[in-house]
Amino acid sequence: MKYGFNLLLWSTHVTAELFPLFDKLKSAGYDGVELPLFEGDAAHYKTVRKALDSAGLACSAVTVVPPDASPISPDAAVRKKAGEHLRWAIEMTSICGGDVLCGPIHSPLAVFTGTGPTADEKARAADVLRGAAEVAASQHVLLAVEYLNRFECYFLTTAEETVALVRAVNHPHFRCMYDTFHANIEEKAAGSAIETVAPFLRHVHISENDRGTPGTGHVAWAETFRALKAARYDGWLTVEAFGRALPALAAATKIWRDLFPNPESVYEGAIKFMKESWARA
């Protein structure tokens, strides 16, 4: 088991200003961090890798696809741009030493058609993501696709749909993740959702129902940890929490009030909660 913390609590782009945080997270008991990948080049991420190595931290990474680089677009040029974006994100993950690149890489955030996903969209997504998986294999990176809730996307919102996409892509470097926040909205039960994705599960986001400190809300935590243990899950348990420090991100994640006194309380409380919950499961 590896315990991680998503750096989106502090920034959408990790720079040297955040490097002192690495030692604090290591001291708190984390094995690594999750790097948001929205911008930057190889030279920049080599400096990030050096700082991670110095702190003794491993990493995963997370990215999204913008509207002009959508894998489900009917426009071949837009789909080509999606492939280029994913190639960049995979290569930056590899430079940082990351083993997993996760996120809703299937479709753009908050872009809706007014209907559910079509067969053509599913086919286009599978084709683009299969190509990305080939790139990931060459870089020794695993792609872990994330399903979201209905208020953030329409294309992929359940464990069942996610497994269907993984099977359609049909590539060993394309698997899925499970996010407790999204599942808390969309699934009937955490245990059955985890059982559904278990054959392809390679990454987990530990995120409370209000996006605050894990263990302080109403996510079915005991059921979640029991199901993960029953599935013999042994990958990253990565905390994903959001605050109001970044106005644009707070607006995107709909954080309108303070959910915790300070970031330290989140990462210190979360590591204790995860380890105790895993031991009890």
Buried (B, 14 or more C-beta within 10 A) or exposed (E): EBBBBBBBBBBBEBEEEBBEBBBBBBEBBBBBBBBBBBEBEEEBBEBBBEBBEEBEBBBBBBBBBBEEBBBBBEEEEBBBBBBEBBBBBBBBBBBBBBBBBBBBBBBBBEBEEEEEBEEEBBEBBBBBBBBBBBBBBEBEBBBBBBBBBEEBBBBBBBBEBBBBBBEBBEBEBBBBBBBBBBBBBBBEEBBEBBBBBBEBBBBBBBBBBBBBBBBBBEBBBEBBBBBBBEBEBEBBBBBBBBBBEBEEBBEBBEBEEEBBEEBEEBBBBBBBBBBEBBEEB
